[in-house]
């Protein structure tokens, strides 16, 4: 029976060569998740951060903490351009304090200034998802200010059409789809690990 012990403890200890490779490839850089709402940036980001033993920060949560307002309230009170300016400042500050894993709001990478801050500040990974997957995930809750429209699914599709060409400038792309979250998290680690192969 003692022979089976290592097999049981390995997963619990997270002994995964992929994690070591990803950690080595990332070095002291931040890992920044980008993508549309519903892509799973926070959930997958948190899992990857745990695997890499790095702190995790969700920029939306951080923005709400420093402003003492919700994202919806900020949009309503100050408009999108003021919100984006605040978002850029928060992301810039977070990137300076790395290395860490950071999940950004869907519009962050679209803003040119924020995009250049992210590109300088670490490795960006785009969680890319199809419309039906995103819609399935976001239509259950109504806290998304950009989806408060007459036809929210069409709005989401319009956002995809506008943003996907810009998201494609990210360093890495991983498909977010209807599989176990652990699978996507492992694919992110594999993508990060592959960065070290050219060295």
N, CA, C and O of each residue as an XYZ file, in Angstrom:
796
protein
N       0.832     -1.213      0.000
C       0.000      0.000      0.000
C       0.860      1.253      0.000
O       0.499      2.269     -0.595
N       2.021      1.169      0.686
C       2.880      2.352      0.748
C       3.385      2.751     -0.634
O       3.727      3.912     -0.862
N       3.433      1.783     -1.563
C       3.896      2.088     -2.920
C       2.985      3.073     -3.638
O       3.438      3.831     -4.496
N       1.703      3.061     -3.288
C       0.767      3.951     -3.985
C       0.772      5.373     -3.426
O       0.185      6.278     -4.018
N       1.433      5.565     -2.292
C       1.426      6.897     -1.655
C       1.934      8.027     -2.545
O       1.274      9.063     -2.624
N       3.085      7.876     -3.224
C       3.570      8.993     -4.047
C       2.561      9.418     -5.111
O       2.420     10.606     -5.399
N       1.849      8.431     -5.701
C       0.869      8.760     -6.741
C      -0.267      9.614     -6.190
O      -0.799     10.483     -6.881
N      -0.626      9.356     -4.943
C      -1.718     10.111     -4.327
C      -1.257     11.534     -3.986
O      -2.008     12.494     -4.155
N      -0.033     11.655     -3.513
C       0.418     12.966     -3.030
C       0.886     13.891     -4.142
O       0.879     15.110     -3.974
N       1.290     13.332     -5.273
C       1.830     14.194     -6.339
C       0.887     15.314     -6.758
O       1.288     16.477     -6.746
N      -0.372     14.997     -7.132
C      -1.268     16.078     -7.543
C      -1.513     17.089     -6.426
O      -1.605     18.292     -6.670
N      -1.619     16.576     -5.184
C      -1.895     17.475     -4.055
C      -0.756     18.472     -3.862
O      -0.981     19.625     -3.493
N       0.467     18.015     -4.116
C       1.623     18.906     -3.953
C       1.828     19.778     -5.192
O       2.633     20.708     -5.182
N       1.088     19.464     -6.260
C       1.197     20.273     -7.470
C       2.545     20.104     -8.161
O       3.045     21.032     -8.797
N       3.136     18.897     -8.032
C       4.426     18.651     -8.688
C       4.144     18.458    -10.176
O       3.702     17.394    -10.610
N       4.405     19.488    -10.925
C       4.049     19.506    -12.337
C       5.213     20.144    -13.094
O       5.486     21.332    -12.918
N       5.900     19.368    -13.934
C       7.055     19.942    -14.647
C       6.683     21.161    -15.483
O       7.501     22.055    -15.698
N       5.438     21.184    -15.952
C       4.953     22.318    -16.744
C       5.017     23.619    -15.943
O       5.364     24.673    -16.475
N       4.679     23.525    -14.660
C       4.708     24.706    -13.780
C       6.132     25.244    -13.682
O       6.361     26.451    -13.765
N       7.089     24.326    -13.502
C       8.492     24.749    -13.401
C       8.964     25.413    -14.687
O       9.657     26.430    -14.655
N       8.581     24.825    -15.825
C       8.969     25.396    -17.133
C       8.341     26.779    -17.325
O       8.999     27.710    -17.789
N       7.056     26.901    -16.960
C       6.362     28.188    -17.114
C       6.992     29.238    -16.212
O       7.171     30.387    -16.615
N       7.328     28.837    -14.990
C       7.944     29.755    -14.033
C       9.293     30.247    -14.555
O       9.616     31.431    -14.453
N      10.072     29.324    -15.113
C      11.394     29.678    -15.656
C      11.249     30.613    -16.858
O      12.006     31.575    -16.996
N      10.266     30.325    -17.736
C      10.068     31.148    -18.938
C       9.586     32.555    -18.579
O       9.948     33.533    -19.232
N       8.765     32.639    -17.534
C       8.205     33.935    -17.121
C       9.250     34.786    -16.400
O       9.287     36.006    -16.555
N      10.101     34.122    -15.608
C      11.127     34.850    -14.857
C      10.493     35.844    -13.896
O       9.603     35.492    -13.122
N      10.958     37.091    -13.950
C      10.448     38.134    -13.054
C       9.327     38.955    -13.696
O       8.928     39.990    -13.161
N       8.825     38.495    -14.837
C       7.789     39.258    -15.548
C       6.389     38.966    -15.005
O       6.148     37.918    -14.407
N       5.487     39.898    -15.223
C       4.080     39.705    -14.897
C       3.414     38.876    -15.992
O       3.867     38.859    -17.136
N       2.332     38.188    -15.625
C       1.490     37.504    -16.607
C       0.137     38.203    -16.586
O      -0.537     38.241    -15.557
N      -0.256     38.760    -17.739
C      -1.459     39.600    -17.792
C      -2.515     38.958    -18.690
O      -2.272     38.717    -19.872
N      -3.680     38.686    -18.122
C      -4.780     38.097    -18.882
C      -5.619     39.194    -19.528
O      -6.018     40.159    -18.877
N      -5.877     39.022    -20.825
C      -6.752     39.957    -21.542
C      -7.850     39.152    -22.239
O      -7.732     37.939    -22.409
N      -8.908     39.839    -22.637
C     -10.002     39.164    -23.333
C     -11.339     39.776    -22.951
O     -11.423     40.625    -22.064
N     -12.373     39.330    -23.634
C     -13.707     39.875    -23.405
C     -14.297     39.389    -22.089
O     -13.848     38.396    -21.517
N     -15.304     40.104    -21.627
C     -16.050     39.682    -20.443
C     -16.568     38.263    -20.654
O     -17.064     37.926    -21.729
N     -16.448     37.439    -19.619
C     -16.934     36.065    -19.734
C     -15.900     35.084    -20.257
O     -16.177     33.887    -20.335
N     -14.706     35.566    -20.621
C     -13.677     34.660    -21.160
C     -13.058     33.792    -20.069
O     -12.452     32.761    -20.356
N     -13.215     34.222    -18.798
C     -12.679     33.435    -17.685
C     -11.354     33.952    -17.159
O     -10.595     33.213    -16.531
N     -11.079     35.216    -17.417
C      -9.772     35.792    -17.036
C      -9.516     35.695    -15.532
O      -8.412     35.349    -15.113
N     -10.523     35.995    -14.726
C     -10.329     35.960    -13.265
C     -10.196     34.538    -12.746
O      -9.307     34.244    -11.946
N     -11.079     33.656    -13.201
C     -11.069     32.273    -12.705
C      -9.782     31.563    -13.133
O      -9.093     30.964    -12.307
N      -9.465     31.633    -14.422
C      -8.262     30.958    -14.937
C      -7.011     31.648    -14.386
O      -6.039     30.987    -14.020
N      -7.047     32.980    -14.332
C      -5.916     33.737    -13.802
C      -5.585     33.340    -12.377
O      -4.419     33.182    -12.016
N      -6.629     33.179    -11.569
C      -6.427     32.794    -10.171
C      -5.809     31.392    -10.075
O      -4.923     31.152     -9.255
N      -6.282     30.482    -10.912
C      -5.753     29.111    -10.906
C      -4.284     29.080    -11.328
O      -3.467     28.388    -10.721
N      -3.961     29.840    -12.378
C      -2.584     29.887    -12.880
C      -1.669     30.530    -11.836
O      -0.549     30.069    -11.615
N      -2.148     31.587    -11.205
C      -1.353     32.267    -10.163
C      -1.032     31.303     -9.030
O       0.087     31.279     -8.518
N      -2.022     30.512     -8.647
C      -1.838     29.531     -7.576
C      -0.767     28.510     -7.965
O       0.103     28.165     -7.165
N      -0.849     28.034     -9.216
C       0.137     27.057     -9.710
C       1.544     27.648     -9.726
O       2.515     26.972     -9.387
N       1.642     28.921    -10.125
C       2.955     29.568    -10.235
C       3.438     30.148     -8.905
O       4.542     30.684     -8.820
N       2.604     30.037     -7.873
C       2.900     30.626     -6.549
C       3.163     32.125     -6.653
O       4.099     32.653     -6.053
N       2.309     32.799     -7.431
C       2.401     34.257     -7.589
C       1.114     34.892     -7.078
O       0.057     34.263     -7.113
N       1.194     36.156     -6.595
C      -0.047     36.830     -6.192
C      -0.938     37.098     -7.411
O      -0.450     37.324     -8.518
N      -2.250     37.068     -7.179
C      -3.221     37.332     -8.250
C      -3.970     38.627     -7.949
O      -4.380     38.872     -6.814
N      -4.143     39.454     -8.986
C      -4.936     40.677     -8.829
C      -5.890     40.817    -10.006
O      -5.494     40.667    -11.162
N      -7.143     41.103     -9.702
C      -8.156     41.425    -10.718
C      -8.240     42.951    -10.761
O      -8.579     43.581     -9.760
N      -7.933     43.548    -11.918
C      -7.869     45.019    -11.976
C      -9.224     45.669    -11.685
O      -9.272     46.755    -11.107
N     -10.324     45.018    -12.080
C     -11.649     45.585    -11.784
C     -11.877     45.673    -10.276
O     -12.396     46.668     -9.769
N     -11.477     44.605     -9.565
C     -11.620     44.590     -8.104
C     -10.737     45.679     -7.486
O     -11.151     46.373     -6.557
N      -9.525     45.819     -8.009
C      -8.585     46.826     -7.500
C      -9.107     48.243     -7.765
O      -8.987     49.119     -6.909
N      -9.685     48.465     -8.951
C     -10.259     49.778     -9.298
C     -11.414     50.106     -8.347
O     -11.532     51.236     -7.872
N     -12.261     49.116     -8.075
C     -13.387     49.331     -7.154
C     -12.882     49.623     -5.742
O     -13.475     50.418     -5.012
N     -11.783     48.975     -5.367
C     -11.216     49.181     -4.031
C     -10.667     50.609     -3.890
O     -10.943     51.286     -2.900
N      -9.887     51.061     -4.884
C      -9.264     52.387     -4.750
C     -10.268     53.525     -4.949
O     -10.114     54.600     -4.370
N     -11.300     53.284     -5.771
C     -12.268     54.359     -6.037
C     -13.448     54.334     -5.073
O     -14.207     55.298     -4.978
N     -13.596     53.194     -4.343
C     -14.745     52.969     -3.451
C     -16.080     53.081     -4.212
O     -17.096     53.494     -3.653
N     -16.046     52.704     -5.497
C     -17.253     52.672     -6.334
C     -17.216     51.390     -7.165
O     -16.145     50.840     -7.421
N     -18.399     50.915     -7.587
C     -18.425     49.755     -8.483
C     -18.070     50.224     -9.892
O     -18.115     51.417    -10.193
N     -17.714     49.262    -10.754
C     -17.404     49.592    -12.154
C     -18.614     50.286    -12.801
O     -18.462     51.278    -13.513
N     -19.806     49.755    -12.546
C     -21.032     50.347    -13.113
C     -21.217     51.789    -12.651
O     -21.589     52.656    -13.442
N     -20.956     52.045    -11.367
C     -21.082     53.409    -10.825
C     -20.050     54.349    -11.458
O     -20.357     55.500    -11.768
N     -18.830     53.847    -11.645
C     -17.782     54.671    -12.272
C     -18.171     55.046    -13.692
O     -18.025     56.200    -14.097
N     -18.670     54.062    -14.455
C     -19.114     54.330    -15.830
C     -20.223     55.379    -15.839
O     -20.204     56.324    -16.628
N     -21.193     55.185    -14.935
C     -22.354     56.091    -14.891
C     -21.950     57.505    -14.472
O     -22.458     58.485    -15.018
N     -21.032     57.611    -13.499
C     -20.664     58.928    -12.956
C     -19.653     59.678    -13.815
O     -19.735     60.898    -13.957
N     -18.689     58.936    -14.395
C     -17.569     59.610    -15.060
C     -17.437     59.312    -16.547
O     -16.691     59.989    -17.255
N     -18.159     58.300    -17.024
C     -18.049     57.945    -18.440
C     -16.864     57.020    -18.692
O     -16.009     56.822    -17.829
N     -16.839     56.460    -19.899
C     -15.832     55.441    -20.199
C     -14.419     56.005    -20.268
O     -13.481     55.348    -19.816
N     -14.238     57.201    -20.819
C     -12.862     57.702    -20.994
C     -12.181     57.962    -19.648
O     -10.993     57.682    -19.488
N     -12.936     58.500    -18.674
C     -12.369     58.714    -17.331
C     -12.066     57.378    -16.667
O     -11.049     57.215    -15.994
N     -12.981     56.419    -16.873
C     -12.760     55.089    -16.310
C     -11.477     54.473    -16.875
O     -10.683     53.896    -16.133
N     -11.277     54.598    -18.202
C     -10.083     54.021    -18.839
C      -8.801     54.671    -18.307
O      -7.786     53.995    -18.140
N      -8.847     55.959    -18.048
C      -7.667     56.661    -17.508
C      -7.305     56.101    -16.133
O      -6.135     55.866    -15.830
N      -8.331     55.894    -15.310
C      -8.114     55.317    -13.975
C      -7.577     53.889    -14.100
O      -6.658     53.490    -13.384
N      -8.167     53.135    -15.020
C      -7.755     51.753    -15.252
C      -6.268     51.685    -15.638
O      -5.528     50.835    -15.143
N      -5.849     52.583    -16.522
C      -4.439     52.618    -16.953
C      -3.524     52.872    -15.765
O      -2.502     52.203    -15.611
N      -3.888     53.840    -14.921
C      -3.052     54.164    -13.745
C      -2.941     52.978    -12.800
O      -1.863     52.681    -12.285
N      -4.063     52.302    -12.575
C      -4.076     51.147    -11.670
C      -3.212     50.020    -12.243
O      -2.418     49.421    -11.517
N      -3.359     49.729    -13.535
C      -2.588     48.651    -14.171
C      -1.097     48.975    -14.139
O      -0.271     48.104    -13.868
N      -0.760     50.228    -14.417
C       0.640     50.658    -14.404
C       1.267     50.401    -13.024
O       2.380     49.888    -12.913
N       0.522     50.771    -11.988
C       1.007     50.590    -10.617
C       1.168     49.103    -10.288
O       2.164     48.703     -9.685
N       0.188     48.289    -10.685
C       0.240     46.848    -10.396
C       1.422     46.183    -11.099
O       2.081     45.311    -10.532
N       1.684     46.601    -12.335
C       2.771     45.989    -13.099
C       4.136     46.314    -12.501
O       5.070     45.517    -12.593
N       4.241     47.479    -11.895
C       5.518     47.861    -11.270
C       5.818     47.023    -10.033
O       6.976     46.860     -9.649
N       4.770     46.497     -9.416
C       4.957     45.739     -8.178
C       5.082     44.243     -8.384
O       4.941     43.482     -7.427
N       5.342     43.796     -9.609
C       5.344     42.371     -9.942
C       6.550     41.625     -9.407
O       7.331     42.202     -8.650
N       6.729     40.370     -9.769
C       5.860     39.641    -10.703
C       4.568     39.166    -10.044
O       4.551     38.753     -8.884
N       3.498     39.238    -10.813
C       2.204     38.743    -10.351
C       1.362     38.382    -11.565
O       1.727     38.678    -12.702
N       0.246     37.745    -11.309
C      -0.713     37.416    -12.367
C      -1.847     38.428    -12.268
O      -2.419     38.633    -11.197
N      -2.164     39.058    -13.395
C      -3.147     40.146    -13.393
C      -4.243     39.851    -14.414
O      -3.961     39.522    -15.567
N      -5.482     39.971    -13.982
C      -6.627     39.854    -14.876
C      -7.152     41.257    -15.148
O      -7.441     42.004    -14.214
N      -7.277     41.617    -16.422
C      -7.717     42.976    -16.777
C      -9.157     42.968    -17.279
O      -9.679     41.932    -17.691
N      -9.786     44.132    -17.238
C     -11.126     44.290    -17.795
C     -11.073     44.154    -19.308
O     -10.020     44.327    -19.921
N     -12.222     43.841    -19.905
C     -12.275     43.579    -21.349
C     -11.795     44.716    -22.235
O     -11.295     44.477    -23.334
N     -11.939     45.948    -21.769
C     -11.561     47.092    -22.599
C     -10.147     47.595    -22.378
O      -9.685     48.482    -23.095
N      -9.455     47.038    -21.394
C      -8.133     47.565    -21.017
C      -7.149     47.530    -22.181
O      -6.498     48.533    -22.472
N      -7.036     46.387    -22.847
C      -6.036     46.201    -23.900
C      -6.389     47.001    -25.156
O      -5.539     47.222    -26.019
N      -7.656     47.434    -25.248
C      -8.120     48.193    -26.414
C      -7.609     49.631    -26.341
O      -7.368     50.275    -27.362
N      -7.450     50.115    -25.112
C      -6.930     51.469    -24.904
C      -5.443     51.468    -25.264
O      -4.663     50.688    -24.717
N      -5.061     52.351    -26.190
C      -3.690     52.326    -26.728
C      -2.628     52.500    -25.640
O      -1.617     51.798    -25.631
N      -2.868     53.437    -24.731
C      -1.889     53.693    -23.680
C      -1.759     52.489    -22.741
O      -0.657     52.079    -22.376
N      -2.919     51.934    -22.361
C      -2.907     50.763    -21.478
C      -2.229     49.587    -22.174
O      -1.486     48.826    -21.553
N      -2.497     49.449    -23.476
C      -1.900     48.351    -24.237
C      -0.374     48.437    -24.214
O       0.303     47.425    -24.030
N       0.165     49.634    -24.399
C       1.629     49.764    -24.397
C       2.195     49.512    -22.996
O       3.293     48.974    -22.859
N       1.441     49.904    -21.950
C       1.848     49.634    -20.562
C       1.907     48.121    -20.330
O       2.848     47.612    -19.720
N       0.874     47.401    -20.832
C       0.816     45.946    -20.673
C       1.947     45.278    -21.454
O       2.587     44.349    -20.960
N       2.189     45.757    -22.677
C       3.242     45.151    -23.510
C       4.619     45.319    -22.877
O       5.467     44.432    -22.975
N       4.834     46.449    -22.234
C       6.127     46.677    -21.551
C       6.196     45.932    -20.226
O       7.278     45.574    -19.759
N       5.030     45.702    -19.624
C       4.990     45.225    -18.237
C       5.001     43.733    -18.032
O       5.019     43.272    -16.891
N       4.990     42.951    -19.115
C       5.004     41.505    -18.919
C       4.534     40.745    -20.135
O       4.597     41.241    -21.260
N       4.063     39.538    -19.898
C       3.585     38.651    -20.960
C       2.056     38.682    -20.947
O       1.430     38.426    -19.918
N       1.467     38.996    -22.096
C      -0.003     39.047    -22.166
C      -0.535     37.755    -22.778
O       0.016     37.233    -23.747
N      -1.624     37.250    -22.186
C      -2.269     36.049    -22.726
C      -3.750     36.346    -22.953
O      -4.477     36.738    -22.040
N      -4.169     36.145    -24.204
C      -5.554     36.398    -24.591
C      -6.349     35.102    -24.432
O      -6.052     34.096    -25.077
N      -7.358     35.141    -23.568
C      -8.304     34.032    -23.475
C      -9.384     34.289    -24.517
O     -10.261     35.131    -24.325
N      -9.311     33.562    -25.605
C     -10.211     33.781    -26.733
C     -11.392     32.824    -26.637
O     -11.212     31.624    -26.429
N     -12.595     33.356    -26.787
C     -13.788     32.501    -26.703
C     -14.778     32.869    -27.801
O     -14.828     34.017    -28.245
N     -15.563     31.890    -28.234
C     -16.594     32.129    -29.237
C     -17.779     32.857    -28.614
O     -17.951     32.869    -27.395
N     -18.585     33.460    -29.471
C     -19.733     34.250    -29.017
C     -20.679     33.446    -28.126
O     -21.088     33.922    -27.067
N     -21.027     32.234    -28.547
C     -22.013     31.447    -27.783
C     -21.515     31.128    -26.377
O     -22.286     31.153    -25.418
N     -20.224     30.830    -26.262
C     -19.626     30.549    -24.938
C     -19.711     31.802    -24.065
O     -20.139     31.737    -22.913
N     -19.299     32.942    -24.627
C     -19.320     34.199    -23.865
C     -20.742     34.549    -23.442
O     -20.986     34.906    -22.289
N     -21.670     34.447    -24.374
C     -23.059     34.814    -24.092
C     -23.639     33.936    -22.994
O     -24.330     34.419    -22.097
N     -23.352     32.637    -23.074
C     -23.816     31.687    -22.061
C     -23.335     32.104    -20.670
O     -24.049     31.942    -19.681
N     -22.108     32.646    -20.611
C     -21.519     33.011    -19.314
C     -21.973     34.374    -18.808
O     -22.111     34.562    -17.600
N     -22.209     35.327    -19.707
C     -22.491     36.694    -19.231
C     -23.972     37.031    -19.119
O     -24.327     37.992    -18.437
N     -24.849     36.265    -19.773
C     -26.252     36.701    -19.796
C     -27.008     36.389    -18.518
O     -28.168     36.771    -18.370
N     -26.351     35.692    -17.586
C     -27.036     35.331    -16.334
C     -26.984     36.459    -15.308
O     -27.767     36.483    -14.359
N     -26.057     37.389    -15.506
C     -25.905     38.482    -14.526
C     -25.989     39.811    -15.261
O     -25.665     39.898    -16.445
N     -26.422     40.836    -14.556
C     -26.620     42.078    -15.300
C     -25.741     43.221    -14.769
O     -26.186     44.367    -14.703
N     -24.485     42.904    -14.388
C     -23.605     43.947    -13.843
C     -22.613     44.475    -14.887
O     -21.662     45.173    -14.535
N     -22.827     44.150    -16.161
C     -21.897     44.581    -17.208
C     -22.394     45.867    -17.843
O     -23.355     45.836    -18.612
N     -21.755     47.016    -17.537
C     -22.275     48.288    -18.054
C     -22.352     48.348    -19.577
O     -23.260     48.974    -20.124
N     -21.409     47.703    -20.269
C     -21.407     47.775    -21.738
C     -22.510     46.934    -22.366
O     -22.787     47.074    -23.557
N     -23.147     46.060    -21.583
C     -24.204     45.204    -22.136
C     -25.608     45.687    -21.767
O     -26.596     44.996    -22.014
N     -25.681     46.868    -21.179
C     -27.006     47.406    -20.836
C     -27.592     48.092    -22.080
O     -27.745     49.313    -22.129
N     -27.910     47.267    -23.077
C     -28.436     47.765    -24.355
C     -29.690     46.979    -24.703
O     -30.041     46.021    -24.015
N     -30.370     47.391    -25.782
C     -31.604     46.703    -26.185
C     -31.336     45.274    -26.641
O     -32.136     44.371    -26.397
N     -30.198     45.082    -27.308
C     -29.855     43.746    -27.798
C     -28.441     43.389    -27.324
O     -27.475     43.518    -28.076
N     -28.333     42.934    -26.049
C     -27.005     42.722    -25.473
C     -26.153     41.686    -26.220
O     -24.932     41.824    -26.283
N     -26.793     40.646    -26.788
C     -25.997     39.637    -27.515
C     -25.366     40.258    -28.765
O     -24.218     39.966    -29.099
N     -26.124     41.110    -29.446
C     -25.584     41.800    -30.622
C     -24.452     42.743    -30.202
O     -23.443     42.866    -30.897
N     -24.635     43.406    -29.055
C     -23.601     44.301    -28.524
C     -22.323     43.517    -28.255
O     -21.221     43.973    -28.561
N     -22.491     42.326    -27.677
C     -21.340     41.472    -27.381
C     -20.627     41.073    -28.677
O     -19.398     41.072    -28.749
N     -21.418     40.737    -29.694
C     -20.826     40.368    -30.993
C     -20.088     41.556    -31.611
O     -19.013     41.398    -32.190
N     -20.677     42.748    -31.482
C     -20.012     43.959    -31.999
C     -18.678     44.192    -31.288
O     -17.681     44.548    -31.915
N     -18.678     43.981    -29.956
C     -17.438     44.134    -29.180
C     -16.387     43.131    -29.657
O     -15.210     43.470    -29.779
N     -16.815     41.899    -29.925
C     -15.882     40.887    -30.436
C     -15.266     41.347    -31.751
O     -14.052     41.261    -31.939
N     -16.111     41.837    -32.664
C     -15.621     42.266    -33.978
C     -14.633     43.424    -33.863
O     -13.649     43.491    -34.600
N     -14.910     44.338    -32.925
C     -14.013     45.489    -32.731
C     -12.719     45.084    -32.035
O     -11.636     45.542    -32.401
N     -12.839     44.229    -31.036
C     -11.711     43.989    -30.130
C     -10.812     42.823    -30.506
O      -9.618     42.854    -30.210
N     -11.352     41.795    -31.149
C     -10.530     40.610    -31.419
C      -9.283     40.910    -32.250
O      -8.224     40.348    -31.969
N      -9.371     41.787    -33.276
C      -8.135     42.095    -34.009
C      -7.064     42.740    -33.121
O      -5.869     42.556    -33.356
N      -7.490     43.492    -32.107
C      -6.525     44.140    -31.203
C      -6.012     43.137    -30.173
O      -4.823     43.115    -29.856
N      -6.925     42.304    -29.653
C      -6.490     41.253    -28.717
C      -5.427     40.356    -29.359
O      -4.555     39.829    -28.667
N      -5.502     40.187    -30.673
C      -4.570     39.272    -31.357
C      -3.126     39.773    -31.300
O      -2.206     39.045    -31.674
N      -2.918     41.011    -30.834
C      -1.553     41.528    -30.645
C      -0.911     40.988    -29.361
O       0.254     41.271    -29.081
N      -1.672     40.211    -28.585
C      -1.134     39.679    -27.326
C       0.017     38.715    -27.610
O       0.169     38.227    -28.730
N       0.818     38.450    -26.591
C       1.961     37.541    -26.746
C       1.519     36.098    -26.963
O       2.137     35.359    -27.729
N       0.440     35.702    -26.280
C      -0.046     34.325    -26.329
C      -1.559     34.319    -26.493
O      -2.238     35.251    -26.063
N      -2.085     33.272    -27.114
C      -3.540     33.100    -27.224
C      -3.897     31.690    -26.786
O      -3.287     30.719    -27.233
N      -4.893     31.581    -25.906
C      -5.379     30.278    -25.443
C      -6.896     30.277    -25.598
O      -7.563     31.245    -25.236
N      -7.434     29.191    -26.135
C      -8.883     29.091    -26.347
C      -9.603     28.812    -25.033
O      -9.318     27.828    -24.351
N     -10.541     29.693    -24.687
C     -11.408     29.472    -23.530
C     -12.689     28.845    -24.063
O     -13.408     29.461    -24.850
N     -12.970     27.632    -23.639
C     -14.116     26.920    -24.186
C     -14.794     26.102    -23.088
O     -14.438     26.189    -21.913
N     -15.771     25.315    -23.499
C     -16.593     24.602    -22.525
C     -15.924     23.298    -22.089
O     -16.415     22.205    -22.371
N     -14.788     23.440    -21.393
C     -14.096     22.273    -20.826
C     -13.785     22.599    -19.370
O     -14.033     23.716    -18.916
N     -13.240     21.625    -18.633
C     -12.885     21.901    -17.246
C     -11.861     23.027    -17.185
O     -10.950     23.106    -18.009
N     -12.029     23.893    -16.194
C     -11.148     25.065    -16.059
C      -9.685     24.656    -15.916
O      -8.790     25.365    -16.377
N      -9.443     23.506    -15.276
C      -8.066     23.026    -15.091
C      -7.377     22.804    -16.431
O      -6.171     23.015    -16.557
N      -8.139     22.379    -17.426
C      -7.570     22.119    -18.754
C      -7.085     23.429    -19.376
O      -5.978     23.501    -19.910
N      -7.927     24.464    -19.300
C      -7.541     25.769    -19.861
C      -6.349     26.343    -19.095
O      -5.425     26.891    -19.695
N      -6.377     26.213    -17.767
C      -5.265     26.719    -16.949
C      -3.964     26.026    -17.338
O      -2.919     26.672    -17.421
N      -4.020     24.705    -17.578
C      -2.827     23.968    -17.994
C      -2.349     24.395    -19.369
O      -1.148     24.428    -19.635
N      -3.296     24.723    -20.246
C      -2.923     25.192    -21.590
C      -2.231     26.558    -21.512
O      -1.328     26.853    -22.296
N      -2.664     27.381    -20.561
C      -1.994     28.672    -20.349
C      -0.556     28.426    -19.885
O       0.380     29.044    -20.392
N      -0.387     27.524    -18.923
C       0.955     27.201    -18.427
C       1.838     26.670    -19.557
O       3.016     27.016    -19.645
N       1.263     25.827    -20.420
C       2.022     25.272    -21.556
C       2.434     26.387    -22.524
O       3.550     26.386    -23.044
N       1.524     27.334    -22.759
C       1.829     28.456    -23.653
C       2.946     29.322    -23.085
O       3.843     29.754    -23.809
N       2.878     29.570    -21.767
C       3.927     30.367    -21.105
C       5.259     29.611    -21.160
O       6.303     30.196    -21.451
N       5.209     28.301    -20.877
C       6.425     27.477    -20.895
C       7.084     27.508    -22.272
O       8.310     27.490    -22.385
N       6.247     27.555    -23.327
C       6.788     27.555    -24.693
C       7.613     28.799    -25.004
O       8.425     28.795    -25.929
N       7.405     29.864    -24.230
C       8.192     31.098    -24.424
C       9.672     30.851    -24.142
O      10.542     31.503    -24.719
N       9.944     29.907    -23.251
C      11.324     29.630    -22.866
C      12.058     28.727    -23.833
O      13.272     28.554    -23.729
N      11.328     28.150    -24.774
C      11.946     27.158    -25.658
C      12.893     27.763    -26.676
O      13.808     27.097    -27.161
N      12.668     29.033    -26.998
C      13.534     29.684    -27.988
C      14.827     30.203    -27.411
O      15.687     30.693    -28.144
N      14.976     30.101    -26.082
C      16.166     30.664    -25.439
C      17.390     29.807    -25.676
O      18.477     30.138    -25.203
